[in-house]
């Protein structure tokens, strides 16, 4: 999966891709960002614009 273009992706599609990656391949949000070379704060901000927020408890954006 290529998340380097996340800033231009539809946020509703992006949240599905990110949550799938978190569930299947990444041990944490930090791991996902490091693996894909994505700035964590920028990803969080991009998804927050569409009212998706990361839940540490669930380990996904909601």
MOWO-V422515 format. One record per backbone hydrogen bond with DSSP energy under -1.0 kcal/mol. CO is the residue of the C=O (numbers start at 0). NH is the residue of the N-H. If there is no record, write none. Layout:
co-><CO,CO>
nh-><NH,NH>
This chain:
co-><2,4,9,10,12,13,14,15,16,17,18,19,20,20,27,28,29,30,31,32,38,39,40,41,42,43,44,46,46,47,52,54,54,59>
nh-><5,7,13,14,16,17,18,19,20,21,22,23,24,25,31,32,33,34,35,37,42,43,44,45,46,47,48,49,51,50,61,58,59,54>
